[in-house]
């Protein structure tokens, strides 16, 4: 992720995680689409967000799994 992409991604997760904690695989895909749409509206490309990750879907799932431990990012 670029710095801008990384910052956007983690801020987006922080703002949306309470609503996604009960997410399943289908809703994770929908959340990724929402993430990219929100980023695009701010001029942040999908590439900027995905540069250094194994994938946004996996990162969202990881954030959900670690949410109970109080970890985001």
LINPE-V544949 format. One record per pair of residues at least 12 apart in sequence whose ideal C-beta (glycine too) atoms are under 8 Angstrom apart, sorted by the first residue. I is the first residue (numbers start at 1). J is the second residue. D is the distance in Angstrom with one decimal. If there is no record, write none. Layout:
# LINPE-V544949
[[I,J,D] [I,J,D]]
This chain:
# LINPE-V544949
[[1,48,6.7] [1,49,5.8] [1,50,7.0] [1,51,5.1] [1,52,4.6] [1,53,6.1] [2,48,4.4] [2,51,5.8] [4,44,6.1] [4,48,6.0] [5,39,7.6] [5,44,5.9] [5,45,7.7] [5,47,7.9] [5,48,3.4] [5,49,4.2] [5,50,7.6] [5,51,6.5] [6,49,7.9] [6,52,7.4] [8,39,5.7] [8,42,6.9] [8,44,5.2] [8,48,7.8] [8,49,6.7] [9,35,7.3] [9,49,5.4] [9,56,7.5] [9,59,7.2] [10,72,6.8] [10,73,4.4] [12,35,5.6] [12,38,6.3] [12,39,7.5] [13,60,7.2] [13,63,5.1] [13,72,5.6] [13,73,6.9] [14,72,5.7] [16,31,7.1] [16,34,7.9] [17,63,6.1] [17,64,7.5] [17,67,5.9] [17,72,6.0] [20,60,7.1] [20,64,6.3] [21,64,6.0] [21,67,5.4] [23,60,7.5] [23,61,8.0] [23,64,5.8] [28,57,5.6] [28,60,5.2] [28,61,5.9] [28,64,7.7] [29,57,6.6] [31,60,5.7] [32,56,4.9] [32,57,5.5] [32,60,6.4] [35,49,7.3] [35,56,6.4] [35,60,7.6] [36,49,7.3] [36,56,7.7]]
